[in-house]
Amino acid sequence: MTSLSISDVKCLQLAEVRIATSPSADCRALALKRQQPSVTGKDLDGLFHPLILKAANRYQVDSALIKAIIMAESNDNPKAVSKRGAKGLMQLMPKIAEALGVGGSFDPEHNINAGVRYFRKLLNQFDGDIKLALAAYNAGSRKVREHRGVPPFRATHRYIKRFFQYHQYYKNQTAW
């Protein structure tokens, strides 16, 4: 892990709050790097990539969508547990994991397969509308139906915004 110098931290703080009107080239590069998803590529493009491709092909979901969900949900951590109890790479809630027959939420293959299958179900439910399917993945399909669209929850809006940033990143990677 690379440590940042005090000047790097100050540079980032200035860049992030847009105080710097003409930052140095180094500062701009550092700020741009920070704007990219904190993706190492190590696991999503290595260890988990075959699992993601297999599930994406099986359920006919673009693999870039799945990678973006994984980054937005767990930041590529197969052992992640949310405050509400969601587990694994795709942050499956215990009831959903049980309904999908997941043997172990921390098993990347089981978690990815079930998460993609669930996301496919949501895509079908919301007529292919990715934004509504994501809102349902995050806040629950009942909330999306109740609000007749993306619920007015700050966390859900932040989640969707983060997802689309990651999705753009992964789409660009596959375009090479």
Beta strands, then each sheet from edge to edge (+ up, - down):
end
